[in-house]
Amino acid sequence: MIFRQFLHGDPVAASYLVGCGGHAVCAAVDPIDDVELYVGAAAHTKMRIRYVIDTHVHADHVSGARRLAQRTGAEYVRHASSAVPSMTPVADGDQLTLGNVGVRVMHTPGHTPEHICLVITDRTRGDEPWLVLTGHTLMVGDMGRTELAGDAAEGAAALYESAARLRGLPDHVEVWPGAYSGSICGRGLSGKASSTIGFERRFNRAFRIDDRDAFIAAMLRDVPAAPQDAARVRAINFAA
């Protein structure tokens, strides 16, 4: 497996390139608008970008996914509930194949209704998942705010169910989120941009809560004000 994380300061976000060097094929996940970053990384690792995936419709920045897909001839992938014509829709349990690397789609609503996480397996190493790209569902230290795309309480209830599914992954599975400290999409996030399911299960202030009412109450506390242009940015990305 070839795996690259890109940390961005404006917006405060993380994006990824993951693929199979042996089969020379990869996917870009949650790309920002600097699409040449991913074109260059794919060329450097001698891989072709087959899929460009947005884990959700972003509200904090304009996605570069559509432009990157057009630039490279890749398929643009989003959850079926948010897909528009010319996108490749995916649903919970769908599998995307990148040579020896398997990508399983896990629908994890809460931060947004269409949010997906990507459970990654390197079949040359083993059959169990190695890592999960969690977007803005599970981040290091907290979970994603739930009111940017709908009712906060409804989002928190959905996020509780998504958290339970993610807690079902083995402790060793690495967590690679779409944001870190400074992002508007979470509260009290760590400046460390990766973790494991086991560590977050023990120490993440929201992820460790297994009581539904307590979880919802925790998610509704201390939510920062939404950025003024969040609805506009999300609308741009939804229609992209």
PyMOL commands that set and color helices and strands:
alter all, ss='L'
color gray80, all
select helices_A, chain A and resi 36-44+65-72+80-82+152-167+197-203+212-219+230-239
alter helices_A, ss='H'
color red, helices_A
select strands_A, chain A and resi 2-9+12-20+25-29+48-53+75-79+88-90+95-98+101-107+116-122+131-135+138-139+142-143+174-177+195-196
alter strands_A, ss='S'
color yellow, strands_A
deselect
rebuild
show_as cartoon
